[in-house]
C-alpha cells in the first residue's frame, strides 16, 4: 500500500514538473518569436529608410513626415507608412518616429584659405557606379571628347562637387555655370540654376544675396551625355568682375551634416517586449533640408504650465491677514467691559491687551 502511495505521489510530481516545463517552454518560445518580430521590423526599417536616405538628393522632416526624394514616411496608427502603405507589420506597434540633424564643424581657419571642393565621380549619368572622390582646386574643366579618368567612359558620366563657398563682401552674388551637358547649382541650400538637359557648351546664371566673409554650403551636379564635355563655375559681385571661383574661397565640406532616425517599438501582445532603433548616417552628397523634430513643440506648453504653478503660490493664504476679521470679533469683547461699567479704570487696561492679538497677524 505504501509503495502504491509513493508511486502515485511520484507520478503527480512528474506530471507537475512536466506541465511547468511545457508552460515555460511555450512561454519562452512565444517570447522569442515576439523578440524576433521586433528584430525583423528593425531590419526592414533600416534597410528601406536607411538606404533610401543615404543616397537621396533631398531629405526633409517636417511635422512628423519624413520625405526622401519622392518617398514619404510617416507614423499612422502605430505603423510606419511609406507612400500610404504600411512598412511595418501589424503585430509590432511603433510608438515613436523622430529624425534629428547634427552638424559637426571642423576647426575654423583664416579667411581665404580654402583648397577647393570635393568631387565625387561616377561612371553613369545618374550618379551610379561610383568611382572615386578627389579635391578639385576649382571647377574649370574641358575634357573635350574624353573623360576625367581612364576608369570612366567618355560619354556618360556624372560629377557632384560639394563643400562651402566663402564670400568676400556682402550683397547680391551672381553665380555662373558653363557646361556641356546638364547642370544644377545649389548655394546655401537654394537651387539657383536648374538646367538638367542635354546641351552644347552653354552659360547659365542665378543670383542670391549673401553676407560678408561667411561660408555657405554649395553643391554643383553635372552630367555628360555624348559629344564634348566641360564644366565651369564662376561668380561676380559689384566689388569684382566675373571670374572662376578661386580655390582660396572654396572649402571641401568644412562641416559634416548627419541624420539620426529614432524608432521606438514594442510587440502588440506584450508591451514588455520593446526595443529602439537608432540609425545614424550622412547622406552621400544629398541636400538635407528642414528637419523639425516633433518633440520641440511639446516643451513649449510645459513652460506655460509653470506660470500657473507660479500663480498658485497661495497669495490667497497670504490673504490670511484677512483672518484679521477675527480681530473684528475682538470688538465684541470691548462691549463686555462696557457692560461691567462699575470698574471703569481697571477695565480700561483690559482693552489694551486686546490689541496684542491684532499684532499677531502683522507678523
GICOR-V675531 format. One line per field, one symbol per residue. psi: psi as a letter, one per 30 degrees, with the letter a starting at -180 (. if undefined). A space follows every 50 residues. Layout:
# GICOR-V675531
psi->???
This chain:
# GICOR-V675531
psi->eeeeeeeeeeeeeeeeeeeeeeeeeeeeeeeeeeeeeeeeeeeeeeeeee eeeeglekkljkhgjjkjcfkkkljjhgkkkjhfkkfllfgkkjfkjlkk kkkjklkklllhglgalkkkklflfghlikellljkeljikjgbgalflf fklefjllkjklbkkkldllakkkkkkjliclkkkkkhgkjfkiiilkll jkkllllkkllkhkkkkkkkkklkikblklkkkllklffllklkjlffgk kjifkkklkkkkkkllkegjffjllkkjjklkkiflkjbkjjkefeeefe eeefeeeeefffihfeffgffffffefffeffeeeeefeifeieeefeee eefefeeffeff.
